[in-house]
């Protein structure tokens, strides 16, 4: 056994990563090169593209075009990098340079789009729009010089309020949206922004105060009314969640009402911290302190048909400042309704898995430190997260707020699983115990002590009659859930992952010695041992239809075995490091995998083609779970973050 240099957990000699903290244990990583024709997925591990390329450098002190002296980098986007500079022609005043990213300079369409951004923005002059001064080429790169605004991004305001467990005052939200609409009024004389979102809005000062200022930025995909759209890709350019339905269908032909739709989304998010996607509740249902007119204002702004929304920024601002023309009583009657977002409503006949897109609804700080596990309840009303602090946090799945904190473990919690009837939640911990929690009261119902080492996995059988737990002590124990007495044990290899087949007749156990053992629950005998991985088996999952068994390992691969023969039919190489978690949607049509490499990858079955990937957890994704209806998903990260996703149809 080898001891982890970081957390001191004992690991097998051939383990590449610690079973607790994920720290590399010294063995060389396996090569990322595909080995066989049946492998699918990306090969990662190459260094990210750096901003400097060739003989062009933007280090501090660099003088660009004999005028702009670089101070530092402010941020990067898909199209360009923004630098803080001093303008030598303006008494060394601060300004910003946006430089097209080097990997795009040979793409004529994207270069034209970058230049179009500068040309469009230069025509708009308004206090609520970042002023653009010039567009020029230097050393083969196009640059846009613009005003420097020392504010903060609106996204940060939303995230900080959510982290603090606070809500933004209505007056502050109104002040923000009022300024935003003022800027849009001026912008719409020239263009449609087409990518309004909190990341593209900056503010300075307290909203509503005399020193409050707001700026709209990034006109990178704006539509120029005076030029042809020939150079603009005819795709749904924009950001899902903020895009109007017509923009998702035909981005090239939208008008100003698409921006007003995005404004209504931003207002909703300011009020609730959520995006109005899928089936969403009116703001007053989430915040009873809000007046009823807020519901009507948002509802009109989010109408599916453009002509049913506000006609222009002037009308929308008037409605905002006059309470939407409704009464509180009218709004109160609406508060019990659940609305369907226009994007979902417009595509009811579509196949959600094939035609939908996964959208991150919210990214939250759990305040639990490093997270190991996340699990949705069977009724979809809540999910639980657990990690290094030893506590379990239960979240309301609709409002995305904590509703309970379960304390009892004295060490990290590695595994969580709800019973099929949702009445209890099991947790496995580094304190060598399994605890069972009553979900009606969230009180401890039982403590199971049967392992000599940390408990790595817990799993209920599909009928709820048994609970399996396992650890690095070479043992998996089957417990009777009526009294939590041991029924049987299986041994071998240090068991790091468990999964029951949907019919409950098979129990798969992934071991620390690189193999997967499948047990016949009727006889207690080993049915088959699957070898081939070159590392600890860190995750296992049977598909809901029982057709596949998937195994993930610290060798960075996922292997697909077809039941009942357990022939390996596929190797999925989506990750460049340890695969912490594998899960299926309830209908078995979507598979998600979470990795130490920060990647969360979704694949569509039976084709196994990639449908989405996310990079929302900066220190690795440790767990992923689907809601029972398959329309929502939650992931947890080793930085303590929790990300919630929704399938937008």
C-alpha positions in Angstrom: 0.0 0.0 0.0 1.1 3.6 -0.6 0.1 6.6 1.4 -1.2 9.7 -0.3 1.2 12.6 0.3 -1.7 15.0 0.5 -4.5 13.4 2.6 -2.5 10.3 4.0 -5.2 7.9 2.7 -3.8 4.3 2.1 -3.9 3.3 -1.6 -2.9 0.2 -3.5 0.7 0.1 -4.8 -0.5 0.4 -8.4 -3.0 3.2 -7.9 -2.2 6.3 -10.0 -4.5 8.6 -8.0 -5.7 8.8 -4.4 -9.2 7.3 -3.9 -10.0 10.3 -1.6 -8.4 13.5 -2.8 -7.4 12.5 -6.4 -3.8 13.6 -6.0 -1.4 11.8 -8.4 0.5 9.1 -6.6 3.6 9.0 -8.8 2.9 6.4 -11.4 3.1 7.7 -15.0 -0.1 8.5 -16.7 -1.2 6.2 -19.5 -0.7 7.5 -23.0 -3.6 9.4 -24.5 -3.1 7.8 -27.9 -6.0 5.7 -29.1 -5.2 2.0 -29.1 -8.0 0.3 -31.1 -10.6 1.1 -33.7 -13.4 0.7 -31.2 -12.2 3.8 -29.2 -14.2 7.0 -29.4 -13.7 10.4 -27.8 -11.2 13.1 -27.7 -7.6 12.9 -26.8 -6.6 15.6 -24.4 -3.6 16.7 -22.6 -2.1 19.2 -25.0 -1.2 22.6 -23.5 -3.8 25.3 -24.0 -3.1 27.8 -26.8 -1.3 30.8 -25.4 -1.9 34.4 -26.4 1.6 34.9 -27.6 2.3 33.4 -31.0 5.1 33.8 -33.5 7.0 37.0 -33.1 4.1 39.0 -31.7 4.1 39.5 -27.9 1.8 41.5 -25.7 3.8 41.4 -22.5 3.5 44.4 -20.1 5.5 47.3 -21.6 4.9 46.3 -25.2 4.1 49.3 -27.4 1.4 48.5 -29.9 1.3 50.6 -33.1 3.6 53.1 -31.5 0.7 54.3 -29.4 -0.7 51.8 -26.9 1.5 50.6 -24.1 0.3 47.3 -22.6 -0.2 47.2 -18.8 -1.8 43.8 -18.3 -4.3 41.3 -19.6 -7.9 41.9 -18.4 -9.6 38.8 -19.8 -10.1 36.4 -22.7 -13.1 35.4 -24.8 -13.7 33.1 -27.8 -12.9 35.9 -30.3 -10.3 38.1 -28.6 -8.2 39.0 -25.6 -8.6 42.3 -23.9 -5.6 44.3 -22.7 -5.4 47.3 -20.4 -3.2 49.9 -22.0 -2.0 53.5 -21.7 -2.7 55.7 -24.8 0.4 57.7 -25.6 -1.6 60.1 -27.7 -4.0 60.9 -24.8 -1.6 61.8 -22.0 -1.2 58.1 -21.0 -4.8 57.7 -20.1 -6.1 54.1 -19.7 -7.8 52.4 -22.5 -8.5 48.9 -23.7 -7.3 46.9 -26.7 -9.2 43.9 -27.9 -6.9 41.7 -30.0 -8.2 38.9 -32.1 -7.0 35.6 -30.8 -4.0 34.1 -32.8 -5.7 30.9 -33.7 -8.4 32.8 -35.6 -6.3 35.0 -37.8 -6.4 32.6 -40.7 -10.2 32.3 -40.6 -11.5 35.0 -43.0 -15.1 34.8 -41.7 -14.1 35.2 -38.1 -11.7 38.0 -38.9 -14.5 39.8 -40.7 -16.8 39.2 -37.8 -14.2 40.7 -35.4 -13.8 43.8 -37.6 -17.6 44.1 -37.9 -17.8 44.3 -34.1 -15.5 47.3 -34.1 -17.3 49.0 -37.0 -20.7 48.5 -35.5 -19.8 49.6 -31.9 -17.9 52.7 -33.2 -21.3 54.0 -34.6 -22.9 53.9 -31.1 -22.3 56.8 -28.7 -24.1 56.5 -25.4 -23.1 56.5 -21.7 -24.4 53.0 -21.3 -22.3 51.6 -24.2 -18.6 51.0 -24.0 -17.1 53.5 -26.5 -15.1 52.1 -29.4 -12.4 54.4 -30.8 -10.6 52.7 -33.6 -10.1 49.5 -35.6 -6.6 48.9 -36.9 -4.2 46.1 -38.1 -0.8 45.7 -36.5 1.7 42.9 -37.3 -1.0 40.9 -39.1 -3.5 41.1 -36.2 -6.6 43.2 -36.0 -7.2 45.3 -32.9 -10.1 47.3 -31.5 -9.3 50.2 -29.2 -12.0 51.1 -26.7 -12.9 52.9 -23.5 -11.6 51.5 -20.2 -14.4 51.2 -17.7 -13.2 50.2 -14.2 -16.4 48.4 -13.2 -17.4 44.9 -12.3 -19.3 42.3 -14.4 -22.9 41.9 -13.6 -22.4 38.1 -13.4 -20.2 38.7 -10.3 -23.0 40.6 -8.6 -25.4 37.8 -9.2 -23.0 35.1 -8.0 -21.9 37.0 -4.9 -25.5 37.5 -3.8 -26.2 33.8 -4.3 -23.1 32.8 -2.4 -24.1 35.0 0.5 -27.6 33.5 0.4 -29.1 36.9 -0.3 -31.5 38.2 -2.9 -31.0 41.4 -4.9 -33.3 44.2 -3.8 -36.0 44.9 -6.4 -35.0 48.6 -6.6 -31.4 47.6 -7.5 -32.7 45.2 -10.3 -35.0 47.9 -11.7 -32.1 50.4 -11.7 -29.8 47.9 -13.6 -32.5 47.1 -16.2 -33.5 50.7 -16.6 -29.9 51.6 -17.6 -29.6 48.6 -19.7 -32.7 49.6 -21.7 -31.3 53.2 -22.1 -28.3 51.7 -23.7 -30.3 49.4 -25.9 -32.4 52.3 -27.2 -29.3 53.9 -28.6 -27.8 50.6 -29.8 -31.0 49.6 -31.7 -30.7 52.6 -33.9 -27.7 50.8 -35.4 -27.7 47.2 -34.5 -29.1 44.2 -32.5 -26.7 43.0 -29.9 -27.8 39.3 -30.0 -25.7 38.2 -27.0 -27.0 40.1 -24.0 -26.2 38.4 -20.8 -24.7 39.3 -17.4 -21.2 38.6 -18.6 -21.6 41.4 -21.2 -22.8 44.0 -18.8 -20.6 46.0 -16.4 -21.6 48.2 -13.6 -19.9 50.7 -11.2 -21.4 52.2 -8.1 -24.5 51.3 -6.2 -27.6 50.8 -8.4 -29.9 53.8 -8.2 -27.3 56.1 -6.7 -26.0 59.3 -8.5 -22.7 57.6 -9.1 -24.2 54.4 -10.6 -23.0 53.7 -14.2 -23.7 50.7 -16.5 -22.0 49.7 -19.7 -23.0 47.2 -22.4 -20.0 45.5 -24.1 -19.1 42.9 -26.6 -20.9 43.5 -29.9 -19.0 40.5 -31.4 -22.1 38.9 -33.0 -24.2 42.1 -33.4 -26.2 42.5 -36.5 -25.3 45.5 -38.8 -28.4 46.8 -40.5 -26.3 48.5 -43.2 -24.3 45.5 -44.4 -25.0 42.1 -45.8 -25.2 39.1 -43.5 -23.1 37.1 -46.0 -20.2 36.9 -43.7 -22.3 36.0 -40.7 -22.8 32.3 -40.1 -26.5 31.4 -40.4 -26.6 29.6 -37.1 -28.2 30.2 -33.7 -25.4 32.6 -32.5 -25.9 33.7 -29.0 -26.0 32.2 -25.6 -28.5 29.5 -24.8 -30.8 30.6 -22.0 -30.8 34.2 -23.1 -31.6 33.6 -26.8 -35.2 34.4 -28.0 -36.9 31.5 -29.8 -36.6 33.2 -33.2 -32.9 33.6 -32.7 -32.5 29.9 -32.0 -34.1 29.3 -35.4 -32.7 32.1 -37.5 -30.1 34.3 -35.9 -29.5 36.4 -39.0 -33.0 37.8 -39.2 -33.8 38.8 -35.6 -34.7 42.4 -34.6 -34.5 44.4 -31.4 -37.1 42.3 -29.7 -34.6 39.5 -29.4 -32.5 41.8 -27.1 -35.6 42.7 -25.1 -36.2 39.0 -24.5 -32.7 38.7 -23.2 -33.3 41.7 -21.0 -36.4 40.0 -19.4 -34.2 36.9 -18.8 -31.6 39.1 -17.0 -34.3 40.7 -14.9 -35.7 37.3 -13.9 -32.2 36.1 -13.0 -31.5 39.3 -10.9 -34.7 38.6 -9.0 -34.3 34.8 -8.5 -30.8 33.8 -9.2 -32.2 31.3 -11.8 -32.8 31.2 -15.5 -36.4 30.9 -16.8 -35.8 27.7 -18.7 -38.0 24.6 -19.1 -40.9 24.8 -16.7 -40.2 27.8 -14.5 -42.1 29.6 -11.8 -43.0 33.2 -11.8 -40.7 35.4 -9.6 -43.2 36.0 -6.9 -43.5 32.2 -6.3 -39.8 32.1 -5.5 -39.8 35.5 -3.7 -43.0 36.4 -2.0 -41.6 39.8 -1.1 -41.9 40.9 -4.7 -44.9 42.8 -6.0 -47.2 41.1 -8.4 -46.4 43.3 -11.4 -43.0 41.7 -11.6 -44.6 38.5 -12.9 -46.5 40.2 -15.6 -43.5 42.2 -16.7 -41.4 39.1 -17.0 -44.1 37.1 -18.7 -44.6 39.7 -21.4 -40.9 40.0 -22.0 -40.5 36.2 -22.4 -43.4 35.7 -24.9 -42.6 33.2 -27.6 -43.9 35.5 -30.4 -41.9 38.7 -30.9 -45.0 40.8 -31.6 -46.4 39.7 -28.2 -43.5 41.3 -26.4 -42.6 44.9 -25.8 -42.2 46.7 -29.1 -39.0 48.5 -28.2 -36.8 49.6 -25.3 -38.9 52.7 -24.7 -42.1 50.7 -24.1 -40.3 48.1 -21.9 -38.7 50.9 -19.8 -42.1 52.5 -19.3 -43.6 49.3 -18.2 -40.7 48.7 -15.8 -41.0 52.1 -14.1 -44.8 52.0 -13.9 -45.2 48.6 -12.5 -46.1 46.8 -15.8 -49.6 48.3 -15.8 -50.9 45.5 -13.5 -51.9 45.3 -9.8 -50.4 43.3 -7.0 -53.6 41.3 -6.8 -53.3 40.2 -10.4 -49.8 39.2 -9.9 -50.6 37.2 -6.8 -53.1 35.1 -8.7 -50.4 34.2 -11.2 -47.9 33.2 -8.5 -49.2 29.6 -8.3 -48.7 29.0 -12.0 -45.8 27.2 -13.6 -44.8 28.6 -17.0 -43.0 26.9 -19.9 -40.2 28.8 -21.5 -40.9 29.8 -25.2 -38.0 27.7 -26.4 -39.5 24.6 -24.8 -43.0 25.6 -25.8 -42.1 26.1 -29.5 -40.6 22.6 -29.9 -43.1 20.4 -28.0 -43.1 18.0 -31.0 -39.4 17.6 -31.0 -37.3 14.8 -29.4 -35.7 16.3 -26.3 -32.6 14.2 -26.5 -32.0 14.7 -30.2 -33.2 18.3 -30.6 -32.6 19.7 -27.1 -29.5 21.4 -25.8 -28.1 21.2 -22.2 -27.8 24.6 -20.5 -26.1 25.4 -17.3 -28.8 27.1 -15.2 -26.7 27.9 -12.1 -23.2 27.6 -10.6 -23.1 27.7 -6.8 -20.6 27.5 -4.0 -21.7 24.7 -1.7 -19.5 26.1 1.1 -18.6 22.5 1.9 -15.0 22.5 0.5 -14.0 19.7 -1.8 -17.1 17.7 -2.9 -17.1 14.0 -3.6 -20.6 13.1 -4.3 -24.0 14.3 -5.5 -27.3 12.4 -5.7 -30.9 13.3 -6.8 -33.8 12.0 -4.8 -36.2 9.7 -6.6 -39.0 12.2 -6.6 -36.8 14.9 -8.0 -37.6 17.4 -5.3 -34.1 17.6 -3.9 -30.5 16.5 -4.3 -27.7 16.0 -1.8 -24.0 16.9 -1.9 -21.2 15.7 0.3 -17.5 16.1 0.6 -14.4 16.8 2.6 -16.1 18.6 5.5 -18.0 15.4 6.5 -21.4 17.1 6.3 -24.2 16.4 3.8 -26.1 19.3 2.4 -29.6 18.8 1.0 -30.8 21.3 -1.7 -34.3 22.2 -2.9 -34.1 21.1 -6.6 -36.4 23.9 -7.8 -35.3 26.9 -5.8 -31.7 25.6 -5.7 -31.3 26.6 -2.0 -30.1 24.5 0.9 -32.9 23.0 3.0 -31.0 20.8 5.5 -27.5 20.0 6.6 -26.8 16.5 8.0 -24.0 16.2 10.5 -22.7 13.1 12.1 -19.7 11.8 10.1 -16.3 12.6 11.6 -14.4 12.4 8.2 -15.0 13.1 4.6 -18.1 11.6 2.9 -17.3 9.8 -0.3 -20.6 8.3 -1.4 -24.4 9.1 -1.4 -27.4 7.1 -2.6 -31.2 7.5 -2.0 -33.3 4.4 -1.5 -35.6 3.7 -4.5 -38.7 4.8 -2.5 -36.8 8.0 -1.4 -37.4 7.4 2.3 -33.8 7.2 3.3 -30.4 8.5 2.2 -27.2 6.4 2.7 -23.8 8.0 3.1 -20.3 6.3 3.2 -17.4 8.1 4.9 -13.8 8.1 5.7 -14.7 7.5 9.3 -15.4 3.9 8.2 -19.1 4.1 8.8 -22.3 4.1 6.8 -25.0 6.4 8.0 -28.7 6.2 7.0 -30.8 9.4 7.1 -34.6 9.7 7.3 -35.6 12.0 4.4 -38.8 13.0 6.1 -37.1 14.6 9.1 -33.5 14.6 7.8 -32.4 12.9 11.1 -30.1 10.0 11.5 -31.9 6.7 11.3 -29.0 4.3 11.6 -25.3 4.0 11.9 -23.6 1.0 10.3 -20.1 0.0 11.4 -18.8 -2.9 9.4 -15.7 -1.8 7.6 -12.1 -1.5 8.8 -11.2 1.2 6.3 -12.9 4.2 4.7 -16.2 3.5 3.0 -15.9 4.3 -0.7 -19.2 3.3 -2.2 -22.8 2.8 -1.1 -25.7 1.6 -3.2 -29.3 0.4 -2.7 -30.6 -2.5 -4.6 -33.4 -1.6 -7.1 -36.1 -3.1 -4.9 -34.7 -1.3 -1.8 -34.4 -4.6 0.2 -30.6 -4.4 0.4 -27.9 -1.8 0.9 -24.4 -2.6 -0.4 -21.3 -0.8 1.0 -17.7 -1.2 0.2 -14.2 0.1 1.0 -10.5 -0.4 0.5 -10.6 -3.3 3.1 -11.2 -5.7 0.3 -14.9 -6.1 1.4 -18.3 -5.3 0.1 -21.1 -5.9 2.6 -24.8 -6.5 1.8 -27.1 -5.1 4.5 -30.8 -6.0 5.1 -32.6 -2.6 5.0 -35.3 -3.6 7.5 -32.8 -3.8 10.4 -29.4 -3.0 8.7 -27.9 -6.3 9.7 -25.3 -7.9 7.4 -26.7 -10.5 5.0 -23.5 -11.5 3.1 -20.1 -10.3 2.1 -18.0 -10.4 -1.0 -14.2 -10.0 -1.0 -11.4 -9.2 -3.3 -9.2 -6.4 -4.5 -10.4 -3.5 -2.5 -13.8 -2.4 -3.8 -14.0 1.2 -5.0 -17.3 1.3 -6.9 -20.6 -0.6 -6.9 -23.6 -0.8 -9.2 -26.7 -3.1 -9.2 -28.2 -4.2 -12.5 -31.8 -2.9 -13.0 -33.4 -6.2 -12.1 -31.3 -6.5 -9.0 -29.8 -9.9 -10.0 -26.3 -8.7 -10.5 -23.9 -6.6 -8.4 -20.8 -5.2 -10.1 -17.9 -4.2 -8.0 -15.0 -2.2 -9.3 -11.7 -2.9 -7.5 -8.5 -1.1 -6.7 -6.6 -3.8 -8.6 -7.9 -2.8 -12.0 -10.7 -5.3 -12.5 -14.5 -5.4 -12.4 -16.1 -8.3 -10.7 -19.8 -9.1 -11.4 -21.6 -11.1 -8.7 -24.7 -13.3 -9.1 -27.0 -12.1 -6.3 -28.9 -15.4 -6.3 -25.9 -17.6 -5.7 -23.4 -15.2 -4.2 -20.8 -16.5 -6.7 -18.6 -14.5 -9.1 -20.2 -14.5 -12.5 -17.4 -12.9 -14.4 -14.3 -10.8 -13.8 -13.6 -8.1 -16.4 -10.0 -7.0 -16.9 -8.4 -4.5 -19.2 -8.2 -1.3 -17.3 -4.8 -0.1 -16.3 -5.8 1.6 -13.1 -8.3 1.6 -10.1 -11.9 1.3 -11.1 -13.4 4.5 -9.8 -16.9 4.4 -11.2 -19.5 1.9 -12.4 -23.0 2.1 -13.8 -25.5 -0.3 -15.4 -27.7 1.3 -18.0 -31.4 1.6 -17.0 -32.3 -1.1 -19.6 -29.7 -3.4 -18.3 -28.0 -3.6 -21.7 -24.7 -2.1 -20.8 -22.3 -2.0 -17.9 -19.9 1.0 -17.9 -16.6 1.2 -15.9 -14.5 4.3 -15.4 -10.9 4.2 -14.2 -8.0 6.4 -13.2 -6.5 5.2 -16.6 -8.7 8.0 -18.0 -10.9 5.6 -20.0 -14.5 4.3 -19.9 -15.1 0.8 -21.0 -18.5 -0.4 -22.3 -19.5 -4.0 -21.7 -22.7 -5.5 -23.3 -24.9 -7.6 -21.0 -25.4 -10.6 -20.7 -22.2 -11.7 -22.4 -20.1 -8.8 -20.9 -18.1 -8.4 -24.1 -16.4 -5.1 -24.3 -17.9 -3.3 -27.3 -16.4 0.2 -26.9 -13.8 2.2 -25.2 -14.7 5.9 -24.6 -11.7 8.2 -24.2 -13.3 11.5 -23.2 -11.0 12.3 -20.3 -7.3 12.9 -19.8 -7.4 11.9 -16.2 -9.3 9.9 -13.5 -13.0 9.3 -14.3 -14.8 10.0 -11.0 -18.4 9.4 -11.9 -20.6 7.8 -14.6 -24.4 8.1 -14.6 -27.3 7.6 -17.0 -30.5 9.5 -17.5 -33.6 7.5 -16.3 -34.5 6.6 -19.9 -31.0 5.4 -20.7 -30.6 7.7 -23.6 -28.0 10.0 -22.1 -24.7 9.1 -20.4 -22.7 11.6 -18.4 -19.1 11.2 -17.2 -17.2 13.4 -14.8 -13.5 13.6 -14.6 -10.5 15.0 -12.7 -9.6 16.8 -15.9 -12.5 19.3 -15.2 -14.6 17.8 -18.0 -18.3 16.9 -17.8 -19.2 15.0 -21.0 -22.6 13.9 -22.2 -23.1 11.3 -24.8 -26.3 10.2 -26.6 -27.2 6.5 -26.9 -27.3 4.3 -28.8 -25.0 6.2 -31.2 -22.6 7.2 -28.4 -22.1 10.5 -30.0 -21.1 13.5 -27.9 -23.9 15.9 -27.3 -22.4 18.4 -24.8 -19.4 19.1 -22.6 -18.9 21.5 -19.8 -15.9 23.0 -18.0 -17.6 24.5 -14.9 -15.5 23.0 -12.1 -11.9 24.4 -12.1 -10.4 21.6 -9.9 -12.2 18.6 -11.4 -15.7 17.2 -11.6 -16.3 14.6 -8.9 -19.9 13.6 -9.3 -22.9 13.8 -11.6 -26.6 12.9 -11.2 -29.7 13.2 -13.3 -33.2 14.1 -12.1 -35.8 11.3 -12.4 -37.4 12.9 -15.5 -34.0 13.3 -17.2 -34.6 17.0 -17.9 -32.2 18.2 -15.2 -28.7 17.3 -14.1 -26.4 18.4 -11.2 -22.7 18.0 -11.0 -20.3 18.7 -8.1 -16.7 19.8 -8.2 -13.6 19.4 -6.2 -13.5 23.2 -5.7 -16.8 22.9 -3.8 -18.9 24.1 -6.6 -22.3 22.7 -7.6 -23.5 23.2 -11.2 -27.2 22.7 -12.2 -28.1 22.0 -15.8 -31.4 21.9 -17.7 -32.3 20.2 -21.0 -33.7 23.1 -23.2 -35.9 21.8 -26.0 
